Amino acid sequence: MSAPAPVAVGLWTDGAEPQLIGGRHRVSGEIVFPMPQGDAAQHFDAVALSRTGTLWSWTSQDFRPKSPPYAGPEAFTPFLIGYVELPRQVIVETRIEGAALADLKIGMAMEMVLTEFAPGRSTFAFKPAGAGA
């Protein structure tokens, strides 16, 4: 069986340990995520981001967001969302998997995983480092 298709092309690298793909501005050196597309891309070089970081902040998404931009399943299931700081790179907004709200702590170690977003579609998320997938 093939892996689920990514929710968007170019968000992460292929392979056993995928990494998010950011962009480093050619003049300022600032790193952004995701890698800019279209005309803006000419000012950035693609850079593989760290698979690990620290939890910066978080909350729970307890109701179905407006569509658009939300493109998830109609049958909404609450989920955790947060910001993970990738060392010396960028702070990424992300789903949080493998944890309960009460277990999360600012500064805790996090690692990137791929997770099902909708049937046949995957997205990236972060989970507490060392936690099961």
N, C-alpha and C positions, 0 to 999 in steps of 0.2 A: 504494500500500500504506500502511495506517495505521501510526502509531507504536505500539510495544509498550505495553501497559497498565502503569502503575506498579505496583510491588510493594505499595504502600499509597497510598491517596488522601490528598492534602494534604501530601505531603513536600516538593514543590517547585512553583514557579510554572510556568505555561505560557509558551511563546514560544521564540524562537531561542536565547536565553541564559538558561535556567532558573536560578532561585536556590532554595536550600533555604528552607523556611518555619519559622522559630523562633517563640518566644513571649517577649515582654518582660513581666515581672511588673509590674503597675500600681503597686505600692507600692514595692518594692525596686529596680526597674529591671533586675534580673537577667535575662539572656537564657538560654533553654534551647532545646534541640533534642531531639526534634521538638516542635512546638506541642502543648501539652497538649490532651487531648480530654475529653469528659464534663464533670462538675461542676467540675473544676480549670480548665477553659478560661475560666471567667468572670473569673478573676483575671489573665488574660494578654491582651495585644494581639498579633496576628500581625505579624511583622516579616520582611522578606526579608533573608536573610543574605548575606554577601559570597561571591562566586564564587571568591575566591582566599584563600589562607592559607599558613601555613608548617607543614612536617612536624614534629610534636612527638615522635612515637615510632612504631614499626612492628614487625611480625613477619610470619611466613608461617603460613597455615592449611594444614597439610599432611595433615589427615585430615578425614573427613566429620563435622561436628558432630552432636550428638544431636538427634533429632526427637521432640517439639517442643523448642525453638523453630525449628530449622532447617527450612526449607521449600524448599530448592533441589533440583536434580535428583539422582536416585539415582546416576548416573554422576558421581562427585565428581572435580573438578579442583582441585588446590591453588591458592590465591590469596594475594595480599598484603593485609594489613589494617593500618590504622594510625589515629593520631589527628592531625587537622589543626586547628591553631589559627587561627580566623578573627579577624582583627584587631579588638580591642576588643569582641568578641562572645562566642564560646563555643568550646570544643574539641569537635570532632565525630569520632565513631568512624566509619570509612569503609573501603570497599574501596579499594585502590590499583591503578590500571591504568597500562599503558604504561611499566612500569619493571621491572627485575630487582632482587632483594633487595640485591645488592652495589652497585647504583647509588644507593640511597637514603642521604640524609644529614640529620641533624637540622638544622632551620632552612631546608631547601630550599623554594623557592617551589612551591606546588601550585595547581591550578585544578580546578574542578568539571566533571564530564562525566556524561552518562547512559550506561549500559551495560546490555547484556542480562544479566538475572539467571537467567532460565529461558526456554524457548521462549514467546514472546508476552508476556513480562514484563520490565520494566526497573527498574533501581534507580540511585541516584546513586553516584558514585565520585569520587575525586580522582586526578589524574595530575600528574607533574612539569610545571610551567609551560613552555609552548613545545614539549612533546613531542607527537608525532602522536596522533590519537584512538584 
